[in-house]
Amino acid sequence: MKAPANDNLFQVRKKVDVVVLSKHRTGQFHSTVAKLLFLAKRGRPNVLLAVSFLTTRVKTPDMDDWKKLLRVLGNLKETIDYDLKNTCEHIENLIWYIDGSYAVHEDMKGHIGAII
């Protein structure tokens, strides 16, 4: 099974080297990423990192972004029967995991995320 994203998730090609998606495919990209964001926030946190990055690319996605989207969709297809189970034996022992990566985009923006 492939992970939702690979090591080049945050890599973006220079504007000279990119193959920009057509207007129709850009609309499909934007719509699919929005739907995945809804899904990732509510029931599939394993794809949230990849989807969060893809949300930053909806304005002018390129072919690399399209391939990253297809990888996420492929992971969801492979794991369609996986169950997500949230349990808590002791509510007073909640644990937060927080991660951040800074200046990973050309405009020096970063990503942060947290999960309980």
Jmol script that loads the backbone (N, CA, C; Angstrom):
load data "model"
ATOM      1  N   MET A   1       0.843  -1.181   0.000  1.00  0.00           N
ATOM      2  CA  MET A   1       0.000   0.000   0.000  1.00  0.00           C
ATOM      3  C   MET A   1       0.889   1.245   0.000  1.00  0.00           C
ATOM      4  N   LYS A   2       0.572   2.181  -0.862  1.00  0.00           N
ATOM      5  CA  LYS A   2       1.292   3.443  -0.913  1.00  0.00           C
ATOM      6  C   LYS A   2       0.733   4.400   0.131  1.00  0.00           C
ATOM      7  N   ALA A   3       1.618   5.202   0.703  1.00  0.00           N
ATOM      8  CA  ALA A   3       1.205   6.238   1.638  1.00  0.00           C
ATOM      9  C   ALA A   3       0.466   7.339   0.866  1.00  0.00           C
ATOM     10  N   PRO A   4      -0.323   8.174   1.559  1.00  0.00           N
ATOM     11  CA  PRO A   4      -1.048   9.245   0.868  1.00  0.00           C
ATOM     12  C   PRO A   4      -0.119  10.246   0.175  1.00  0.00           C
ATOM     13  N   ALA A   5       1.105  10.367   0.660  1.00  0.00           N
ATOM     14  CA  ALA A   5       2.061  11.301   0.055  1.00  0.00           C
ATOM     15  C   ALA A   5       3.454  10.685   0.108  1.00  0.00           C
ATOM     16  N   ASN A   6       4.316  11.136  -0.794  1.00  0.00           N
ATOM     17  CA  ASN A   6       5.699  10.672  -0.746  1.00  0.00           C
ATOM     18  C   ASN A   6       6.614  11.812  -0.332  1.00  0.00           C
ATOM     19  N   ASP A   7       7.905  11.599  -0.454  1.00  0.00           N
ATOM     20  CA  ASP A   7       8.884  12.567   0.052  1.00  0.00           C
ATOM     21  C   ASP A   7       8.868  13.909  -0.669  1.00  0.00           C
ATOM     22  N   ASN A   8       8.320  13.969  -1.862  1.00  0.00           N
ATOM     23  CA  ASN A   8       8.334  15.235  -2.600  1.00  0.00           C
ATOM     24  C   ASN A   8       7.024  16.013  -2.468  1.00  0.00           C
ATOM     25  N   LEU A   9       6.239  15.739  -1.450  1.00  0.00           N
ATOM     26  CA  LEU A   9       4.947  16.413  -1.283  1.00  0.00           C
ATOM     27  C   LEU A   9       5.092  17.925  -1.311  1.00  0.00           C
ATOM     28  N   PHE A  10       6.068  18.462  -0.580  1.00  0.00           N
ATOM     29  CA  PHE A  10       6.202  19.915  -0.450  1.00  0.00           C
ATOM     30  C   PHE A  10       7.054  20.544  -1.550  1.00  0.00           C
ATOM     31  N   GLN A  11       7.554  19.744  -2.470  1.00  0.00           N
ATOM     32  CA  GLN A  11       8.375  20.300  -3.547  1.00  0.00           C
ATOM     33  C   GLN A  11       7.483  20.857  -4.653  1.00  0.00           C
ATOM     34  N   VAL A  12       7.802  22.067  -5.065  1.00  0.00           N
ATOM     35  CA  VAL A  12       7.065  22.738  -6.131  1.00  0.00           C
ATOM     36  C   VAL A  12       8.081  23.194  -7.165  1.00  0.00           C
ATOM     37  N   ARG A  13       7.812  22.872  -8.418  1.00  0.00           N
ATOM     38  CA  ARG A  13       8.742  23.253  -9.491  1.00  0.00           C
ATOM     39  C   ARG A  13       8.714  24.755  -9.736  1.00  0.00           C
ATOM     40  N   LYS A  14       9.788  25.243 -10.296  1.00  0.00           N
ATOM     41  CA  LYS A  14       9.846  26.651 -10.701  1.00  0.00           C
ATOM     42  C   LYS A  14       8.804  26.898 -11.788  1.00  0.00           C
ATOM     43  N   LYS A  15       8.314  28.084 -11.877  1.00  0.00           N
ATOM     44  CA  LYS A  15       7.243  28.411 -12.827  1.00  0.00           C
ATOM     45  C   LYS A  15       7.630  28.121 -14.272  1.00  0.00           C
ATOM     46  N   VAL A  16       8.891  28.149 -14.579  1.00  0.00           N
ATOM     47  CA  VAL A  16       9.347  27.895 -15.943  1.00  0.00           C
ATOM     48  C   VAL A  16       9.164  26.431 -16.322  1.00  0.00           C
ATOM     49  N   ASP A  17       9.318  25.519 -15.364  1.00  0.00           N
ATOM     50  CA  ASP A  17       9.322  24.083 -15.631  1.00  0.00           C
ATOM     51  C   ASP A  17       7.960  23.406 -15.508  1.00  0.00           C
ATOM     52  N   VAL A  18       6.917  24.101 -15.155  1.00  0.00           N
ATOM     53  CA  VAL A  18       5.644  23.452 -14.845  1.00  0.00           C
ATOM     54  C   VAL A  18       4.764  23.286 -16.082  1.00  0.00           C
ATOM     55  N   VAL A  19       3.912  22.269 -16.004  1.00  0.00           N
ATOM     56  CA  VAL A  19       2.853  22.068 -16.999  1.00  0.00           C
ATOM     57  C   VAL A  19       1.552  22.392 -16.276  1.00  0.00           C
ATOM     58  N   VAL A  20       0.989  23.566 -16.560  1.00  0.00           N
ATOM     59  CA  VAL A  20      -0.215  24.039 -15.880  1.00  0.00           C
ATOM     60  C   VAL A  20      -1.415  23.248 -16.393  1.00  0.00           C
ATOM     61  N   LEU A  21      -2.345  22.943 -15.489  1.00  0.00           N
ATOM     62  CA  LEU A  21      -3.552  22.211 -15.856  1.00  0.00           C
ATOM     63  C   LEU A  21      -4.510  23.103 -16.649  1.00  0.00           C
ATOM     64  N   SER A  22      -5.336  22.476 -17.460  1.00  0.00           N
ATOM     65  CA  SER A  22      -6.354  23.221 -18.210  1.00  0.00           C
ATOM     66  C   SER A  22      -7.365  23.823 -17.237  1.00  0.00           C
ATOM     67  N   LYS A  23      -8.160  24.745 -17.730  1.00  0.00           N
ATOM     68  CA  LYS A  23      -9.169  25.395 -16.883  1.00  0.00           C
ATOM     69  C   LYS A  23     -10.162  24.361 -16.331  1.00  0.00           C
ATOM     70  N   HIS A  24     -10.584  23.433 -17.176  1.00  0.00           N
ATOM     71  CA  HIS A  24     -11.516  22.386 -16.748  1.00  0.00           C
ATOM     72  C   HIS A  24     -10.884  21.491 -15.682  1.00  0.00           C
ATOM     73  N   ARG A  25      -9.657  21.052 -15.919  1.00  0.00           N
ATOM     74  CA  ARG A  25      -8.978  20.174 -14.956  1.00  0.00           C
ATOM     75  C   ARG A  25      -8.672  20.922 -13.661  1.00  0.00           C
ATOM     76  N   THR A  26      -8.380  22.223 -13.757  1.00  0.00           N
ATOM     77  CA  THR A  26      -8.164  23.032 -12.549  1.00  0.00           C
ATOM     78  C   THR A  26      -9.428  23.059 -11.702  1.00  0.00           C
ATOM     79  N   GLY A  27     -10.588  23.179 -12.337  1.00  0.00           N
ATOM     80  CA  GLY A  27     -11.862  23.133 -11.608  1.00  0.00           C
ATOM     81  C   GLY A  27     -12.077  21.789 -10.940  1.00  0.00           C
ATOM     82  N   GLN A  28     -11.753  20.710 -11.643  1.00  0.00           N
ATOM     83  CA  GLN A  28     -11.861  19.366 -11.058  1.00  0.00           C
ATOM     84  C   GLN A  28     -10.931  19.228  -9.868  1.00  0.00           C
ATOM     85  N   PHE A  29      -9.716  19.733 -10.018  1.00  0.00           N
ATOM     86  CA  PHE A  29      -8.724  19.671  -8.945  1.00  0.00           C
ATOM     87  C   PHE A  29      -9.246  20.380  -7.706  1.00  0.00           C
ATOM     88  N   HIS A  30      -9.719  21.615  -7.891  1.00  0.00           N
ATOM     89  CA  HIS A  30     -10.215  22.416  -6.771  1.00  0.00           C
ATOM     90  C   HIS A  30     -11.390  21.721  -6.078  1.00  0.00           C
ATOM     91  N   SER A  31     -12.335  21.243  -6.840  1.00  0.00           N
ATOM     92  CA  SER A  31     -13.510  20.583  -6.287  1.00  0.00           C
ATOM     93  C   SER A  31     -13.137  19.320  -5.515  1.00  0.00           C
ATOM     94  N   THR A  32     -12.257  18.526  -6.080  1.00  0.00           N
ATOM     95  CA  THR A  32     -11.852  17.271  -5.424  1.00  0.00           C
ATOM     96  C   THR A  32     -11.093  17.545  -4.141  1.00  0.00           C
ATOM     97  N   VAL A  33     -10.190  18.527  -4.161  1.00  0.00           N
ATOM     98  CA  VAL A  33      -9.430  18.867  -2.954  1.00  0.00           C
ATOM     99  C   VAL A  33     -10.370  19.362  -1.854  1.00  0.00           C
ATOM    100  N   ALA A  34     -11.361  20.156  -2.202  1.00  0.00           N
ATOM    101  CA  ALA A  34     -12.331  20.647  -1.209  1.00  0.00           C
ATOM    102  C   ALA A  34     -13.102  19.484  -0.581  1.00  0.00           C
ATOM    103  N   LYS A  35     -13.504  18.529  -1.390  1.00  0.00           N
ATOM    104  CA  LYS A  35     -14.214  17.355  -0.873  1.00  0.00           C
ATOM    105  C   LYS A  35     -13.309  16.516   0.017  1.00  0.00           C
ATOM    106  N   LEU A  36     -12.052  16.380  -0.392  1.00  0.00           N
ATOM    107  CA  LEU A  36     -11.106  15.614   0.424  1.00  0.00           C
ATOM    108  C   LEU A  36     -10.829  16.300   1.756  1.00  0.00           C
ATOM    109  N   LEU A  37     -10.807  17.621   1.755  1.00  0.00           N
ATOM    110  CA  LEU A  37     -10.592  18.347   3.013  1.00  0.00           C
ATOM    111  C   LEU A  37     -11.721  18.056   3.993  1.00  0.00           C
ATOM    112  N   PHE A  38     -12.948  18.056   3.503  1.00  0.00           N
ATOM    113  CA  PHE A  38     -14.094  17.711   4.345  1.00  0.00           C
ATOM    114  C   PHE A  38     -13.928  16.291   4.907  1.00  0.00           C
ATOM    115  N   LEU A  39     -13.567  15.367   4.049  1.00  0.00           N
ATOM    116  CA  LEU A  39     -13.387  13.970   4.455  1.00  0.00           C
ATOM    117  C   LEU A  39     -12.239  13.813   5.450  1.00  0.00           C
ATOM    118  N   ALA A  40     -11.118  14.459   5.167  1.00  0.00           N
ATOM    119  CA  ALA A  40      -9.934  14.316   6.014  1.00  0.00           C
ATOM    120  C   ALA A  40     -10.160  14.889   7.408  1.00  0.00           C
ATOM    121  N   LYS A  41     -10.883  15.990   7.497  1.00  0.00           N
ATOM    122  CA  LYS A  41     -11.127  16.612   8.804  1.00  0.00           C
ATOM    123  C   LYS A  41     -12.097  15.809   9.658  1.00  0.00           C
ATOM    124  N   ARG A  42     -12.940  14.994   9.030  1.00  0.00           N
ATOM    125  CA  ARG A  42     -13.985  14.302   9.773  1.00  0.00           C
ATOM    126  C   ARG A  42     -13.764  12.813   9.966  1.00  0.00           C
ATOM    127  N   GLY A  43     -13.023  12.180   9.088  1.00  0.00           N
ATOM    128  CA  GLY A  43     -12.927  10.734   9.247  1.00  0.00           C
ATOM    129  C   GLY A  43     -11.676  10.071   8.724  1.00  0.00           C
ATOM    130  N   ARG A  44     -10.844  10.802   7.988  1.00  0.00           N
ATOM    131  CA  ARG A  44      -9.635  10.194   7.429  1.00  0.00           C
ATOM    132  C   ARG A  44      -8.417  11.069   7.699  1.00  0.00           C
ATOM    133  N   PRO A  45      -8.031  11.193   8.975  1.00  0.00           N
ATOM    134  CA  PRO A  45      -6.908  12.079   9.307  1.00  0.00           C
ATOM    135  C   PRO A  45      -5.578  11.638   8.695  1.00  0.00           C
ATOM    136  N   ASN A  46      -5.498  10.400   8.220  1.00  0.00           N
ATOM    137  CA  ASN A  46      -4.251   9.931   7.626  1.00  0.00           C
ATOM    138  C   ASN A  46      -3.912  10.659   6.319  1.00  0.00           C
ATOM    139  N   VAL A  47      -4.885  11.266   5.661  1.00  0.00           N
ATOM    140  CA  VAL A  47      -4.617  11.998   4.417  1.00  0.00           C
ATOM    141  C   VAL A  47      -4.605  13.511   4.621  1.00  0.00           C
ATOM    142  N   LEU A  48      -4.776  13.958   5.854  1.00  0.00           N
ATOM    143  CA  LEU A  48      -4.921  15.389   6.118  1.00  0.00           C
ATOM    144  C   LEU A  48      -3.683  16.190   5.737  1.00  0.00           C
ATOM    145  N   LEU A  49      -2.503  15.692   5.985  1.00  0.00           N
ATOM    146  CA  LEU A  49      -1.290  16.439   5.636  1.00  0.00           C
ATOM    147  C   LEU A  49      -1.220  16.681   4.135  1.00  0.00           C
ATOM    148  N   ALA A  50      -1.403  15.633   3.360  1.00  0.00           N
ATOM    149  CA  ALA A  50      -1.342  15.772   1.903  1.00  0.00           C
ATOM    150  C   ALA A  50      -2.449  16.696   1.389  1.00  0.00           C
ATOM    151  N   VAL A  51      -3.639  16.541   1.918  1.00  0.00           N
ATOM    152  CA  VAL A  51      -4.764  17.368   1.470  1.00  0.00           C
ATOM    153  C   VAL A  51      -4.542  18.830   1.869  1.00  0.00           C
ATOM    154  N   SER A  52      -4.011  19.048   3.053  1.00  0.00           N
ATOM    155  CA  SER A  52      -3.728  20.423   3.483  1.00  0.00           C
ATOM    156  C   SER A  52      -2.758  21.101   2.536  1.00  0.00           C
ATOM    157  N   PHE A  53      -1.740  20.363   2.113  1.00  0.00           N
ATOM    158  CA  PHE A  53      -0.808  20.946   1.142  1.00  0.00           C
ATOM    159  C   PHE A  53      -1.516  21.227  -0.185  1.00  0.00           C
ATOM    160  N   LEU A  54      -2.314  20.289  -0.642  1.00  0.00           N
ATOM    161  CA  LEU A  54      -2.997  20.472  -1.924  1.00  0.00           C
ATOM    162  C   LEU A  54      -3.936  21.674  -1.912  1.00  0.00           C
ATOM    163  N   THR A  55      -4.474  22.026  -0.739  1.00  0.00           N
ATOM    164  CA  THR A  55      -5.337  23.211  -0.665  1.00  0.00           C
ATOM    165  C   THR A  55      -4.558  24.483  -0.986  1.00  0.00           C
ATOM    166  N   THR A  56      -3.255  24.462  -0.783  1.00  0.00           N
ATOM    167  CA  THR A  56      -2.444  25.645  -1.100  1.00  0.00           C
ATOM    168  C   THR A  56      -2.168  25.741  -2.594  1.00  0.00           C
ATOM    169  N   ARG A  57      -2.530  24.719  -3.348  1.00  0.00           N
ATOM    170  CA  ARG A  57      -2.210  24.658  -4.771  1.00  0.00           C
ATOM    171  C   ARG A  57      -3.433  24.797  -5.675  1.00  0.00           C
ATOM    172  N   VAL A  58      -4.612  25.060  -5.128  1.00  0.00           N
ATOM    173  CA  VAL A  58      -5.830  25.072  -5.943  1.00  0.00           C
ATOM    174  C   VAL A  58      -5.909  26.256  -6.894  1.00  0.00           C
ATOM    175  N   LYS A  59      -5.203  27.314  -6.633  1.00  0.00           N
ATOM    176  CA  LYS A  59      -5.281  28.493  -7.494  1.00  0.00           C
ATOM    177  C   LYS A  59      -4.646  28.234  -8.860  1.00  0.00           C
ATOM    178  N   THR A  60      -3.461  27.682  -8.872  1.00  0.00           N
ATOM    179  CA  THR A  60      -2.777  27.380 -10.139  1.00  0.00           C
ATOM    180  C   THR A  60      -2.093  26.022 -10.048  1.00  0.00           C
ATOM    181  N   PRO A  61      -2.865  24.942 -10.029  1.00  0.00           N
ATOM    182  CA  PRO A  61      -2.253  23.620  -9.924  1.00  0.00           C
ATOM    183  C   PRO A  61      -1.535  23.234 -11.223  1.00  0.00           C
ATOM    184  N   ASP A  62      -0.508  22.418 -11.068  1.00  0.00           N
ATOM    185  CA  ASP A  62       0.205  21.908 -12.234  1.00  0.00           C
ATOM    186  C   ASP A  62       0.092  20.385 -12.266  1.00  0.00           C
ATOM    187  N   MET A  63       0.744  19.785 -13.233  1.00  0.00           N
ATOM    188  CA  MET A  63       0.645  18.335 -13.402  1.00  0.00           C
ATOM    189  C   MET A  63       1.206  17.582 -12.197  1.00  0.00           C
ATOM    190  N   ASP A  64       2.233  18.117 -11.554  1.00  0.00           N
ATOM    191  CA  ASP A  64       2.766  17.478 -10.344  1.00  0.00           C
ATOM    192  C   ASP A  64       1.710  17.440  -9.236  1.00  0.00           C
ATOM    193  N   ASP A  65       0.971  18.535  -9.090  1.00  0.00           N
ATOM    194  CA  ASP A  65      -0.090  18.583  -8.084  1.00  0.00           C
ATOM    195  C   ASP A  65      -1.185  17.573  -8.413  1.00  0.00           C
ATOM    196  N   TRP A  66      -1.494  17.427  -9.692  1.00  0.00           N
ATOM    197  CA  TRP A  66      -2.498  16.453 -10.128  1.00  0.00           C
ATOM    198  C   TRP A  66      -2.062  15.038  -9.739  1.00  0.00           C
ATOM    199  N   LYS A  67      -0.780  14.728  -9.938  1.00  0.00           N
ATOM    200  CA  LYS A  67      -0.262  13.404  -9.578  1.00  0.00           C
ATOM    201  C   LYS A  67      -0.317  13.182  -8.072  1.00  0.00           C
ATOM    202  N   LYS A  68      -0.051  14.228  -7.308  1.00  0.00           N
ATOM    203  CA  LYS A  68      -0.146  14.125  -5.847  1.00  0.00           C
ATOM    204  C   LYS A  68      -1.592  13.875  -5.428  1.00  0.00           C
ATOM    205  N   LEU A  69      -2.531  14.528  -6.094  1.00  0.00           N
ATOM    206  CA  LEU A  69      -3.951  14.303  -5.818  1.00  0.00           C
ATOM    207  C   LEU A  69      -4.337  12.858  -6.133  1.00  0.00           C
ATOM    208  N   LEU A  70      -3.888  12.359  -7.271  1.00  0.00           N
ATOM    209  CA  LEU A  70      -4.192  10.976  -7.642  1.00  0.00           C
ATOM    210  C   LEU A  70      -3.603   9.982  -6.640  1.00  0.00           C
ATOM    211  N   ARG A  71      -2.453  10.300  -6.080  1.00  0.00           N
ATOM    212  CA  ARG A  71      -1.856   9.422  -5.071  1.00  0.00           C
ATOM    213  C   ARG A  71      -2.738   9.361  -3.820  1.00  0.00           C
ATOM    214  N   VAL A  72      -3.246  10.514  -3.389  1.00  0.00           N
ATOM    215  CA  VAL A  72      -4.142  10.544  -2.225  1.00  0.00           C
ATOM    216  C   VAL A  72      -5.399   9.720  -2.509  1.00  0.00           C
ATOM    217  N   LEU A  73      -5.982   9.921  -3.685  1.00  0.00           N
ATOM    218  CA  LEU A  73      -7.192   9.168  -4.043  1.00  0.00           C
ATOM    219  C   LEU A  73      -6.902   7.671  -4.115  1.00  0.00           C
ATOM    220  N   GLY A  74      -5.734   7.304  -4.625  1.00  0.00           N
ATOM    221  CA  GLY A  74      -5.349   5.899  -4.669  1.00  0.00           C
ATOM    222  C   GLY A  74      -5.219   5.299  -3.282  1.00  0.00           C
ATOM    223  N   ASN A  75      -4.657   6.070  -2.353  1.00  0.00           N
ATOM    224  CA  ASN A  75      -4.541   5.594  -0.975  1.00  0.00           C
ATOM    225  C   ASN A  75      -5.912   5.389  -0.360  1.00  0.00           C
ATOM    226  N   LEU A  76      -6.832   6.304  -0.609  1.00  0.00           N
ATOM    227  CA  LEU A  76      -8.190   6.156  -0.073  1.00  0.00           C
ATOM    228  C   LEU A  76      -8.873   4.915  -0.654  1.00  0.00           C
ATOM    229  N   LYS A  77      -8.643   4.678  -1.932  1.00  0.00           N
ATOM    230  CA  LYS A  77      -9.244   3.500  -2.567  1.00  0.00           C
ATOM    231  C   LYS A  77      -8.689   2.209  -1.957  1.00  0.00           C
ATOM    232  N   GLU A  78      -7.378   2.185  -1.712  1.00  0.00           N
ATOM    233  CA  GLU A  78      -6.753   0.992  -1.130  1.00  0.00           C
ATOM    234  C   GLU A  78      -7.188   0.746   0.314  1.00  0.00           C
ATOM    235  N   THR A  79      -7.530   1.805   1.021  1.00  0.00           N
ATOM    236  CA  THR A  79      -7.845   1.686   2.448  1.00  0.00           C
ATOM    237  C   THR A  79      -9.318   1.914   2.730  1.00  0.00           C
ATOM    238  N   ILE A  80     -10.169   1.698   1.745  1.00  0.00           N
ATOM    239  CA  ILE A  80     -11.595   2.000   1.884  1.00  0.00           C
ATOM    240  C   ILE A  80     -12.252   1.188   3.008  1.00  0.00           C
ATOM    241  N   ASP A  81     -11.750   0.006   3.272  1.00  0.00           N
ATOM    242  CA  ASP A  81     -12.347  -0.842   4.298  1.00  0.00           C
ATOM    243  C   ASP A  81     -11.703  -0.683   5.669  1.00  0.00           C
ATOM    244  N   TYR A  82     -10.740   0.212   5.793  1.00  0.00           N
ATOM    245  CA  TYR A  82     -10.102   0.416   7.094  1.00  0.00           C
ATOM    246  C   TYR A  82     -11.071   1.123   8.030  1.00  0.00           C
ATOM    247  N   ASP A  83     -11.059   0.695   9.274  1.00  0.00           N
ATOM    248  CA  ASP A  83     -11.904   1.325  10.285  1.00  0.00           C
ATOM    249  C   ASP A  83     -11.081   2.334  11.081  1.00  0.00           C
ATOM    250  N   LEU A  84     -11.692   3.445  11.388  1.00  0.00           N
ATOM    251  CA  LEU A  84     -11.089   4.427  12.271  1.00  0.00           C
ATOM    252  C   LEU A  84     -11.754   4.285  13.623  1.00  0.00           C
ATOM    253  N   LYS A  85     -10.957   3.964  14.620  1.00  0.00           N
ATOM    254  CA  LYS A  85     -11.512   3.775  15.959  1.00  0.00           C
ATOM    255  C   LYS A  85     -10.864   4.768  16.910  1.00  0.00           C
ATOM    256  N   ASN A  86     -11.682   5.567  17.522  1.00  0.00           N
ATOM    257  CA  ASN A  86     -11.223   6.489  18.547  1.00  0.00           C
ATOM    258  C   ASN A  86     -11.729   5.993  19.888  1.00  0.00           C
ATOM    259  N   THR A  87     -10.820   5.723  20.772  1.00  0.00           N
ATOM    260  CA  THR A  87     -11.202   5.259  22.104  1.00  0.00           C
ATOM    261  C   THR A  87     -10.481   6.098  23.146  1.00  0.00           C
ATOM    262  N   CYS A  88     -11.040   6.100  24.312  1.00  0.00           N
ATOM    263  CA  CYS A  88     -10.423   6.834  25.409  1.00  0.00           C
ATOM    264  C   CYS A  88     -10.793   6.129  26.710  1.00  0.00           C
ATOM    265  N   GLU A  89      -9.783   5.622  27.378  1.00  0.00           N
ATOM    266  CA  GLU A  89     -10.029   4.947  28.653  1.00  0.00           C
ATOM    267  C   GLU A  89     -10.029   5.934  29.817  1.00  0.00           C
ATOM    268  N   HIS A  90      -9.192   6.931  29.733  1.00  0.00           N
ATOM    269  CA  HIS A  90      -9.077   7.906  30.825  1.00  0.00           C
ATOM    270  C   HIS A  90      -9.102   9.305  30.218  1.00  0.00           C
ATOM    271  N   ILE A  91     -10.237   9.964  30.302  1.00  0.00           N
ATOM    272  CA  ILE A  91     -10.420  11.281  29.674  1.00  0.00           C
ATOM    273  C   ILE A  91      -9.467  12.329  30.241  1.00  0.00           C
ATOM    274  N   GLU A  92      -8.978  12.136  31.442  1.00  0.00           N
ATOM    275  CA  GLU A  92      -8.074  13.116  32.037  1.00  0.00           C
ATOM    276  C   GLU A  92      -6.655  13.019  31.479  1.00  0.00           C
ATOM    277  N   ASN A  93      -6.380  12.022  30.643  1.00  0.00           N
ATOM    278  CA  ASN A  93      -5.039  11.830  30.085  1.00  0.00           C
ATOM    279  C   ASN A  93      -5.000  12.089  28.582  1.00  0.00           C
ATOM    280  N   LEU A  94      -5.575  13.201  28.149  1.00  0.00           N
ATOM    281  CA  LEU A  94      -5.522  13.529  26.733  1.00  0.00           C
ATOM    282  C   LEU A  94      -4.096  13.914  26.335  1.00  0.00           C
ATOM    283  N   ILE A  95      -3.687  13.485  25.165  1.00  0.00           N
ATOM    284  CA  ILE A  95      -2.342  13.790  24.677  1.00  0.00           C
ATOM    285  C   ILE A  95      -2.467  14.513  23.342  1.00  0.00           C
ATOM    286  N   TRP A  96      -1.779  15.624  23.211  1.00  0.00           N
ATOM    287  CA  TRP A  96      -1.731  16.391  21.975  1.00  0.00           C
ATOM    288  C   TRP A  96      -0.417  16.101  21.262  1.00  0.00           C
ATOM    289  N   TYR A  97      -0.496  15.931  19.964  1.00  0.00           N
ATOM    290  CA  TYR A  97       0.698  15.838  19.127  1.00  0.00           C
ATOM    291  C   TYR A  97       0.653  17.026  18.183  1.00  0.00           C
ATOM    292  N   ILE A  98       1.714  17.796  18.168  1.00  0.00           N
ATOM    293  CA  ILE A  98       1.779  19.003  17.350  1.00  0.00           C
ATOM    294  C   ILE A  98       3.058  18.957  16.524  1.00  0.00           C
ATOM    295  N   ASP A  99       2.939  19.345  15.260  1.00  0.00           N
ATOM    296  CA  ASP A  99       4.113  19.341  14.393  1.00  0.00           C
ATOM    297  C   ASP A  99       4.062  20.578  13.513  1.00  0.00           C
ATOM    298  N   GLY A 100       5.213  21.049  13.142  1.00  0.00           N
ATOM    299  CA  GLY A 100       5.275  22.205  12.259  1.00  0.00           C
ATOM    300  C   GLY A 100       6.476  22.119  11.344  1.00  0.00           C
ATOM    301  N   SER A 101       6.312  22.629  10.157  1.00  0.00           N
ATOM    302  CA  SER A 101       7.434  22.755   9.232  1.00  0.00           C
ATOM    303  C   SER A 101       7.362  24.164   8.661  1.00  0.00           C
ATOM    304  N   TYR A 102       8.466  24.852   8.728  1.00  0.00           N
ATOM    305  CA  TYR A 102       8.465  26.273   8.400  1.00  0.00           C
ATOM    306  C   TYR A 102       9.250  26.537   7.125  1.00  0.00           C
ATOM    307  N   ALA A 103       8.779  27.498   6.365  1.00  0.00           N
ATOM    308  CA  ALA A 103       9.438  27.950   5.139  1.00  0.00           C
ATOM    309  C   ALA A 103       9.607  26.813   4.135  1.00  0.00           C
ATOM    310  N   VAL A 104       8.588  25.989   3.955  1.00  0.00           N
ATOM    311  CA  VAL A 104       8.677  24.876   3.012  1.00  0.00           C
ATOM    312  C   VAL A 104       8.140  25.246   1.628  1.00  0.00           C
ATOM    313  N   HIS A 105       7.549  26.416   1.495  1.00  0.00           N
ATOM    314  CA  HIS A 105       7.021  26.864   0.211  1.00  0.00           C
ATOM    315  C   HIS A 105       7.893  27.992  -0.333  1.00  0.00           C
ATOM    316  N   GLU A 106       7.754  28.267  -1.626  1.00  0.00           N
ATOM    317  CA  GLU A 106       8.541  29.332  -2.253  1.00  0.00           C
ATOM    318  C   GLU A 106       8.334  30.683  -1.581  1.00  0.00           C
ATOM    319  N   ASP A 107       7.108  30.929  -1.095  1.00  0.00           N
ATOM    320  CA  ASP A 107       6.822  32.213  -0.450  1.00  0.00           C
ATOM    321  C   ASP A 107       7.120  32.184   1.043  1.00  0.00           C
ATOM    322  N   MET A 108       7.847  31.156   1.475  1.00  0.00           N
ATOM    323  CA  MET A 108       8.333  30.994   2.854  1.00  0.00           C
ATOM    324  C   MET A 108       7.233  30.678   3.856  1.00  0.00           C
ATOM    325  N   LYS A 109       6.057  30.270   3.382  1.00  0.00           N
ATOM    326  CA  LYS A 109       5.007  29.824   4.288  1.00  0.00           C
ATOM    327  C   LYS A 109       5.303  28.413   4.743  1.00  0.00           C
ATOM    328  N   GLY A 110       4.702  28.017   5.851  1.00  0.00           N
ATOM    329  CA  GLY A 110       4.896  26.675   6.391  1.00  0.00           C
ATOM    330  C   GLY A 110       3.585  25.974   6.625  1.00  0.00           C
ATOM    331  N   HIS A 111       3.668  24.825   7.257  1.00  0.00           N
ATOM    332  CA  HIS A 111       2.502  24.031   7.622  1.00  0.00           C
ATOM    333  C   HIS A 111       2.595  23.673   9.096  1.00  0.00           C
ATOM    334  N   ILE A 112       1.461  23.698   9.770  1.00  0.00           N
ATOM    335  CA  ILE A 112       1.386  23.201  11.133  1.00  0.00           C
ATOM    336  C   ILE A 112       0.182  22.316  11.259  1.00  0.00           C
ATOM    337  N   GLY A 113       0.185  21.458  12.234  1.00  0.00           N
ATOM    338  CA  GLY A 113      -0.951  20.583  12.445  1.00  0.00           C
ATOM    339  C   GLY A 113      -0.932  20.034  13.856  1.00  0.00           C
ATOM    340  N   ALA A 114      -2.091  19.613  14.324  1.00  0.00           N
ATOM    341  CA  ALA A 114      -2.202  19.048  15.658  1.00  0.00           C
ATOM    342  C   ALA A 114      -3.289  17.974  15.658  1.00  0.00           C
ATOM    343  N   ILE A 115      -3.128  17.039  16.557  1.00  0.00           N
ATOM    344  CA  ILE A 115      -4.114  15.984  16.719  1.00  0.00           C
ATOM    345  C   ILE A 115      -4.140  15.586  18.184  1.00  0.00           C
ATOM    346  N   ILE A 116      -5.317  15.277  18.673  1.00  0.00           N
ATOM    347  CA  ILE A 116      -5.454  14.797  20.051  1.00  0.00           C
ATOM    348  C   ILE A 116      -5.419  13.292  20.017  1.00  0.00           C
TER     349      ILE A 116
END
end "model"
wireframe off; spacefill off
backbone 0.3
color backbone group
